[in-house]
Amino acid sequence: MDPAHLLGTGGALGAVLRYLVGEAVPAEEFPVATLVVNVVGSFVLGLVTFGGVGGDVALFVGGGMCGAFTTYSSFSVQTVLLWERRTPLLAAVNAAGNLLSCVGAVWLARLLVG
């Protein structure tokens, strides 16, 4: 299959899954849905990367699905908005929580398949 189609199809699926997580996970005071998609996506990408998956599957799942499912831009904007709402502690928790949780998810995936 053409690489652009693999990326596009995986990306469409990842974007829809991200939307569904956003609908299912409440985020009144804290952007929990963004944290969830970033951690889950990091874990899945870790599985793909360290599990030796390559070629079309890696492109579809890694680049397409995980690329569209996770979101660094939303995380960044939400962190700034938390800061602007005068909740610097929540902003710091969001920033540190995303970084540490996502890196931890990748390490966990590496341990499971490596």
LINTAFEN-V313045 format. One record per residue. N is the residue number from 1. RES is the residue in one letter. NEAR is the number of other ideal C-beta (glycine too) atoms within 10 Angstrom. Layout:
N,RES,NEAR
N,RES,NEAR
This chain:
1,M,9
2,D,8
3,P,13
4,A,9
5,H,13
6,L,19
7,L,18
8,G,14
9,T,14
10,G,24
11,G,18
12,A,13
13,L,16
14,G,23
15,A,16
16,V,13
17,L,16
18,R,22
19,Y,13
20,L,12
21,V,17
22,G,18
23,E,9
24,A,9
25,V,14
26,P,10
27,A,13
28,E,6
29,E,10
30,F,16
31,P,25
32,V,16
33,A,21
34,T,26
35,L,20
36,V,17
37,V,26
38,N,23
39,V,21
40,V,18
41,G,24
42,S,23
43,F,20
44,V,20
45,L,23
46,G,25
47,L,21
48,V,22
49,T,18
50,F,16
51,G,15
52,G,9
53,V,16
54,G,11
55,G,9
56,D,14
57,V,13
58,A,19
59,L,21
60,F,24
61,V,21
62,G,21
63,G,18
64,G,23
65,M,26
66,C,25
67,G,18
68,A,21
69,F,25
70,T,23
71,T,21
72,Y,11
73,S,9
74,S,16
75,F,21
76,S,14
77,V,13
78,Q,22
79,T,20
80,V,13
81,L,14
82,L,21
83,W,16
84,E,10
85,R,11
86,R,8
87,T,15
88,P,11
89,L,9
90,L,19
91,A,18
92,A,13
93,V,15
94,N,24
95,A,17
96,A,11
97,G,18
98,N,23
99,L,12
100,L,11
101,S,16
102,C,22
103,V,13
104,G,14
105,A,20
106,V,19
107,W,15
108,L,15
109,A,20
110,R,14
111,L,10
112,L,12
113,V,14
114,G,12
